[in-house]
Amino acid sequence: MPVPRLPRTMLIPLIVACALFMEQVDSTVISTSLPAIAHALNEDPVALKLALTSYLLSLAVFIPASGWAADRYGARTVFRAAIVIFTLGSVLCGMATGLADFVLYRIIQGMGGAMMVPVGRLVILRSIPKAQLVSALAWLT
């Protein structure tokens, strides 16, 4: 018996929604987990504000570049790369042994996150028929 497949008009928004959820969780959960991360890195929790700032700065720098990259290399290619970069940054953050490592890996995460959000929406706009666009975008909210 064949496994039923989601229609493309549902699958693409679902994938993008999952990616946007990962980025949103990552942006917000660090605030509550800073004391535990600081303890694990043997740092003062106040010193980890650098990790918050570096992530936000990385987002601010790379969001504008994501549109150019999507036009140059294709939205799907950039979106896939963004997920890989974000995931790699997340894994590296989990393996960080010091503050400098953690900040660098948060910058990598920010690069991926900056590309995921706008390019994910662009993937939906370019791959879903206009008649189903509102319903596809509803998956993101």
C-alpha positions, 0 to 999 in steps of 0.5 A: 500500500503506497504511503499517502503524500501531502500535496505540494501546496501543503508540504512546502509551507509546512517545511518553511513553517518548521524552519521559521519555528526553529529560528523563533525558538532559537531567538527567544529561548536563549534569554531564559537559558542564559544562566544554565549556558553561563554555568556550563561555560564557566562564565558570568551570565552578564557576559553572555549578552554578547551572544545575544547581541552577536546573533541579532547583529548577524540577523541584521547584517545578513537579512538584506543579503539573503534577497540578493542571494536568493535572486542570484542562486535561487530561493530553494538553494539558498533556503536549503543552505540556510537550514544547513548553516543554521543547524550547523551553528546550533550543533556547534553552539551545543559543543562550545567550550568557551564564550568566544566559541559560543559567540562565533557559533551564534553568528553562524546561527544568525547567518542561517536564521537571517536567510531562512525567514525572508527566503522561506517566504519567497520560496512559498511565493514562487512555488505555490499557485496564486489561488492557494497562496493565502492558505499556504501563507496561513501555515506561517502564522 
